Amino acid sequence: MRLFLLFLFLCIGCGDHLPESLGPARKIIVLADSTDWQTLEDPLREIFETVIYTPQAERVYEIAQGDVNFLKAHKHDQRKSLMVIAPLNANHPTAQFVKEILSPEVQQTILDGRAGVTWKKDVWAKDQTLYIVSGKDMETTVENLFMESDRLYSILEDAVDHSVRENVYSFGERKDVTQELAETYGWNVRVPFGYRILETYPNFIVLARDNPNRWLSVYWEDDVHPDQLTEDWVIQKRDDIMGRWFGGDRIVLGEVTVRQVEFAGKLAVVLQGLWENEAEWKGGPFKSYAFVDVDLNRLFFLDIGLYAPNKKKAPILRRIDLVAKSFTINRAFFQDK
């Protein structure tokens, strides 16, 4: 059961009067008592500080402890991602703060074990997400944290995507390229300013941007049945496509994960890992989406990647990924055929 909050600052946090939020959304400031932190730190890092290899290990999100006594002085209340976590039976300032921002009715649901985790948008700053985790005691608080970990992580993912997407398109959008793709090939993505069409083939398009070198490619092929999209088949297909058009690029063996997600309204197989080109002594991270549109009898295979030596790659990969996720099929294009 989700909590319903009664915030003391509700009237202040309204409309256009909110200040801009501060800091990257991927960094969560956790207001927790220093004694509680000894118990909470490891679970919080286990849940949120996932790592991808690019090939260097890079944390996708970052956890940092904050002190509720410095809520205003350190501008914690304006952070994009802010978490308050404390058990209700504690007497320290963080627990008192939780009791002040939750109504007596909500506190009772926590004590009864009917709730323990919630979040709210735009409380003290624009584009802010406030998470509250509690329980009748510390043991229950940790249990609630783990029980709702998937949902908390998903809410964080959405918040970070929203923040990064706004930044990606803040300098403008190549609507001319987006329209060209829709009218010529029957699909399109929202193309940010700075990207260009690098390569065009009858069934393969590459969008690219420099500094650092990054790309989004789209390949399509008819008469592929969804049952063909096994793990081995999709990995081999990626090697075939990139080997042919990218001069021998291939997946680094043992450095790829495979899962399924919803993409463009379809069930897609996702590859994520490392690519290499032995001839050019290059490599880096990549991510691929493969799905079949049954109505069109067509396989679409989207691939994103970059080559950026000596740079943090995970944030750049996320930016390209958000462009890929804007993929849309222009149904009218195929109806006119």
C-alpha positions as CSV (number, residue, x, y, z in Angstrom):
1,M,0.0,0.0,0.0
2,R,1.4,3.4,-1.0
3,L,1.5,6.2,1.6
4,F,-0.3,9.4,1.2
5,L,1.7,12.3,2.5
6,L,0.7,15.5,4.2
7,F,3.7,17.8,3.8
8,L,4.1,20.8,6.0
9,F,5.5,22.7,3.1
10,L,2.7,21.8,0.7
11,C,1.6,25.4,0.3
12,I,5.1,26.7,-0.3
13,G,5.8,24.0,-2.8
14,C,3.2,25.0,-5.4
15,G,3.2,26.1,-9.0
16,D,5.8,28.5,-10.3
17,H,7.2,29.5,-6.8
18,L,9.5,26.5,-6.6
19,P,13.2,27.0,-7.1
20,E,15.1,25.0,-9.7
21,S,16.4,21.7,-8.4
22,L,20.1,21.2,-7.9
23,G,22.6,18.5,-8.7
24,P,22.4,15.5,-11.1
25,A,19.3,13.3,-10.7
26,R,21.6,10.3,-10.7
27,K,23.0,11.3,-7.3
28,I,20.7,10.6,-4.4
29,I,21.2,12.5,-1.2
30,V,20.1,10.3,1.7
31,L,19.1,12.1,4.9
32,A,19.9,9.5,7.5
33,D,21.2,9.5,11.1
34,S,24.9,8.7,11.4
35,T,24.1,5.7,13.6
36,D,21.4,4.4,11.3
37,W,23.8,4.9,8.4
38,Q,26.0,2.0,9.6
39,T,23.0,-0.3,8.9
40,L,21.6,1.4,5.9
41,E,24.6,2.2,3.8
42,D,25.3,-1.3,2.4
43,P,21.6,-2.0,1.5
44,L,21.3,1.4,-0.2
45,R,24.4,0.9,-2.3
46,E,23.4,-2.6,-3.2
47,I,20.1,-1.4,-4.5
48,F,21.0,1.8,-6.3
49,E,24.7,1.8,-7.1
50,T,24.5,-0.6,-10.1
51,V,27.7,-0.9,-12.2
52,I,28.2,-1.1,-15.9
53,Y,31.5,-1.9,-17.6
54,T,32.6,0.5,-20.4
55,P,35.1,-1.4,-20.0
56,Q,36.0,0.5,-16.8
57,A,33.5,0.0,-14.0
58,E,31.1,3.0,-13.8
59,R,28.3,3.4,-11.3
60,V,25.0,4.3,-12.9
61,Y,23.8,6.0,-9.7
62,E,25.5,7.4,-6.7
63,I,24.5,7.4,-3.0
64,A,25.7,10.2,-0.6
65,Q,24.7,10.7,3.0
66,G,23.3,14.0,4.1
67,D,22.4,15.5,7.5
68,V,18.8,16.7,8.1
69,N,20.3,19.4,10.4
70,F,21.7,21.0,7.3
71,L,18.6,20.6,5.1
72,K,18.7,24.3,4.2
73,A,22.3,25.2,4.8
74,H,23.5,22.5,2.4
75,K,20.5,23.0,0.1
76,H,19.6,19.3,0.4
77,D,15.9,20.4,0.1
78,Q,16.6,21.5,-3.5
79,R,18.3,18.3,-4.6
80,K,16.8,16.6,-7.7
81,S,16.9,13.2,-5.9
82,L,16.4,13.3,-2.1
83,M,15.7,10.4,0.2
84,V,14.7,10.6,3.9
85,I,15.0,7.3,5.8
86,A,14.5,6.6,9.5
87,P,12.5,4.2,11.7
88,L,9.6,5.8,13.7
89,N,10.8,4.4,17.0
90,A,14.0,6.4,16.9
91,N,14.5,9.7,18.7
92,H,17.1,11.4,16.5
93,P,16.4,14.5,14.3
94,T,15.9,12.5,11.1
95,A,13.2,10.4,12.7
96,Q,11.6,13.5,14.1
97,F,11.7,15.1,10.6
98,V,9.9,12.0,9.1
99,K,7.2,12.4,11.8
100,E,6.8,16.1,11.0
101,I,6.2,15.5,7.3
102,L,3.9,12.5,7.6
103,S,0.4,12.8,9.0
104,P,-0.5,10.8,12.2
105,E,-2.7,8.6,10.0
106,V,0.2,7.7,7.7
107,Q,2.5,7.0,10.7
108,Q,-0.1,4.6,12.1
109,T,-0.2,2.7,8.8
110,I,3.6,2.3,9.1
111,L,3.4,1.1,12.7
112,D,0.7,-1.4,11.6
113,G,3.0,-2.7,8.9
114,R,0.7,-1.7,6.1
115,A,3.1,0.7,4.4
116,G,6.7,2.0,4.6
117,V,7.8,3.6,1.3
118,T,6.6,6.4,-0.8
119,W,7.8,9.2,-3.1
120,K,6.5,12.6,-4.3
121,K,7.5,14.9,-7.1
122,D,8.2,18.7,-6.9
123,V,8.0,19.0,-3.1
124,W,10.6,21.8,-2.5
125,A,12.1,22.2,-6.0
126,K,11.1,21.7,-9.6
127,D,11.9,18.3,-11.1
128,Q,12.6,17.0,-7.7
129,T,11.8,13.5,-6.5
130,L,11.5,13.0,-2.7
131,Y,11.6,9.4,-1.4
132,I,10.6,8.5,2.2
133,V,11.4,5.1,3.7
134,S,10.4,4.2,7.2
135,G,9.2,1.4,9.5
136,K,8.3,0.8,13.1
137,D,11.9,-0.1,13.8
138,M,15.2,-0.3,11.9
139,E,14.7,-4.0,11.0
140,T,11.3,-3.2,9.5
141,T,12.7,-0.1,7.7
142,V,15.4,-2.2,6.0
143,E,12.8,-4.9,5.1
144,N,10.6,-2.2,3.5
145,L,13.5,-0.8,1.6
146,F,14.3,-4.2,0.0
147,M,10.6,-5.0,-0.5
148,E,10.1,-1.9,-2.6
149,S,13.6,-1.7,-4.1
150,D,12.5,-2.5,-7.7
151,R,9.8,0.2,-7.6
152,L,12.2,2.7,-6.1
153,Y,14.8,1.9,-8.7
154,S,12.2,2.3,-11.5
155,I,11.0,5.7,-10.2
156,L,14.7,6.8,-10.1
157,E,15.3,5.6,-13.6
158,D,12.3,7.5,-14.9
159,A,13.3,10.7,-13.0
160,V,16.9,10.5,-14.4
161,D,15.6,9.8,-17.9
162,H,13.3,12.8,-17.7
163,S,16.2,15.1,-16.6
164,V,18.7,13.8,-19.2
165,R,16.1,13.9,-22.0
166,E,15.4,17.6,-21.3
167,N,19.2,18.2,-21.5
168,V,19.6,16.2,-24.7
169,Y,17.1,18.2,-26.6
170,S,17.8,21.6,-24.9
171,F,19.9,22.8,-27.8
172,G,17.2,22.0,-30.4
173,E,16.0,19.1,-32.5
174,R,16.8,18.1,-36.1
175,K,13.1,17.9,-37.1
176,D,14.1,18.0,-40.8
177,V,16.1,14.7,-40.3
178,T,13.3,13.2,-38.2
179,Q,10.8,14.0,-41.0
180,E,13.2,12.6,-43.7
181,L,13.5,9.3,-41.9
182,A,9.7,9.0,-41.5
183,E,9.0,9.8,-45.1
184,T,11.8,7.8,-46.6
185,Y,12.0,4.7,-44.4
186,G,8.7,4.5,-42.5
187,W,10.2,5.0,-39.0
188,N,11.9,7.9,-37.2
189,V,13.6,8.9,-34.0
190,R,13.8,12.4,-32.4
191,V,17.2,13.6,-33.7
192,P,18.9,16.0,-31.4
193,F,20.9,18.9,-32.7
194,G,24.5,17.8,-33.5
195,Y,23.5,14.5,-35.0
196,R,23.7,13.8,-38.7
197,I,22.9,10.9,-41.1
198,L,26.3,9.3,-41.5
199,E,25.5,6.3,-43.7
200,T,22.5,5.2,-45.7
201,Y,21.8,1.8,-47.3
202,P,18.6,0.1,-48.4
203,N,18.0,-1.4,-45.0
204,F,20.6,0.2,-42.7
205,I,20.9,3.8,-41.5
206,V,23.5,5.3,-39.2
207,L,23.1,8.5,-37.2
208,A,26.3,9.9,-35.7
209,R,27.8,12.7,-33.6
210,D,31.4,13.5,-32.9
211,N,33.4,14.5,-29.8
212,P,33.2,11.8,-28.7
213,N,32.3,9.5,-31.5
214,R,28.9,8.0,-30.9
215,W,26.2,6.4,-33.1
216,L,22.7,5.1,-33.4
217,S,22.1,2.6,-36.2
218,V,18.9,1.1,-37.4
219,Y,18.8,-2.2,-39.4
220,W,15.7,-3.9,-40.7
221,E,14.9,-7.2,-42.4
222,D,11.7,-8.9,-43.5
223,D,10.5,-12.4,-42.9
224,V,12.0,-12.9,-39.5
225,H,9.8,-14.8,-37.0
226,P,9.7,-13.6,-33.4
227,D,10.7,-17.1,-32.3
228,Q,14.0,-16.7,-34.0
229,L,15.1,-14.0,-31.6
230,T,17.0,-16.4,-29.2
231,E,19.9,-15.1,-27.2
232,D,22.5,-16.7,-29.5
233,W,20.7,-15.6,-32.7
234,V,20.5,-11.9,-31.6
235,I,24.2,-11.9,-30.5
236,Q,25.2,-13.4,-33.9
237,K,22.9,-10.9,-35.8
238,R,24.6,-8.0,-34.0
239,D,28.0,-9.3,-35.0
240,D,26.9,-9.8,-38.6
241,I,25.5,-6.3,-38.9
242,M,28.4,-4.5,-37.3
243,G,31.0,-6.8,-38.9
244,R,29.6,-5.9,-42.3
245,W,29.1,-2.2,-42.0
246,F,31.4,-1.2,-39.1
247,G,34.6,-2.8,-40.4
248,G,34.7,-5.9,-38.3
249,D,33.2,-4.7,-35.0
250,R,32.1,-7.6,-32.8
251,I,30.9,-8.3,-29.3
252,V,33.5,-9.1,-26.7
253,L,32.8,-12.7,-25.6
254,G,31.6,-13.0,-22.1
255,E,30.9,-9.2,-21.8
256,V,27.3,-9.1,-22.8
257,T,24.0,-9.4,-20.9
258,V,20.7,-10.3,-22.5
259,R,17.2,-9.5,-21.2
260,Q,13.7,-8.6,-22.5
261,V,12.0,-5.2,-22.3
262,E,9.1,-3.4,-23.9
263,F,10.4,-1.2,-26.7
264,A,8.3,0.9,-29.1
265,G,5.3,-1.0,-27.8
266,K,6.8,-4.4,-28.7
267,L,8.7,-7.1,-26.7
268,A,12.3,-6.6,-27.5
269,V,15.5,-8.5,-26.8
270,V,18.2,-6.2,-25.3
271,L,21.9,-6.8,-25.6
272,Q,24.3,-4.7,-23.5
273,G,28.0,-5.1,-23.2
274,L,31.3,-4.3,-24.9
275,W,32.3,-4.1,-28.6
276,E,35.8,-4.4,-30.0
277,N,37.5,-3.9,-33.3
278,E,40.8,-5.8,-33.2
279,A,42.0,-4.3,-36.6
280,E,41.6,-0.8,-35.3
281,W,42.4,-1.4,-31.6
282,K,39.2,0.1,-30.6
283,G,36.3,-0.8,-28.3
284,G,33.7,0.5,-25.9
285,P,30.1,0.0,-24.6
286,F,27.1,-0.8,-26.7
287,K,23.4,-1.5,-26.3
288,S,21.1,-3.1,-28.9
289,Y,17.3,-3.6,-29.2
290,A,15.9,-6.3,-31.5
291,F,12.2,-6.8,-32.1
292,V,9.8,-8.0,-34.7
293,D,6.8,-6.0,-35.8
294,V,4.4,-8.8,-36.7
295,D,2.0,-6.5,-38.6
296,L,4.8,-5.4,-40.9
297,N,6.6,-8.8,-40.9
298,R,9.8,-6.9,-40.2
299,L,12.7,-7.2,-37.8
300,F,14.1,-3.9,-36.5
301,F,17.5,-4.0,-34.9
302,L,18.7,-0.7,-33.2
303,D,22.2,-0.4,-31.9
304,I,23.9,2.4,-30.0
305,G,27.5,2.7,-29.0
306,L,30.5,5.0,-28.6
307,Y,34.2,5.2,-28.7
308,A,35.4,7.6,-26.1
309,P,38.9,6.9,-24.6
310,N,39.6,8.5,-21.2
311,K,36.0,9.7,-20.8
312,K,33.1,8.6,-18.5
313,K,31.0,6.6,-21.0
314,A,27.9,5.6,-19.0
315,P,26.3,9.1,-19.1
316,I,26.9,9.4,-22.8
317,L,25.5,6.0,-23.5
318,R,22.4,7.0,-21.6
319,R,21.9,10.1,-23.8
320,I,22.1,8.0,-27.0
321,D,19.8,5.4,-25.5
322,L,17.1,8.1,-24.9
323,V,17.3,9.0,-28.6
324,A,16.9,5.3,-29.5
325,K,13.9,5.0,-27.2
326,S,12.1,7.7,-29.2
327,F,11.9,5.2,-32.1
328,T,8.5,5.3,-33.8
329,I,7.0,3.5,-36.8
330,N,5.1,5.6,-39.3
331,R,2.2,3.3,-40.0
332,A,0.8,5.5,-42.7
333,F,4.0,5.0,-44.7
334,F,3.3,1.3,-45.0
335,Q,-0.4,1.6,-45.6
336,D,0.3,3.7,-48.7
337,K,2.6,1.0,-50.1
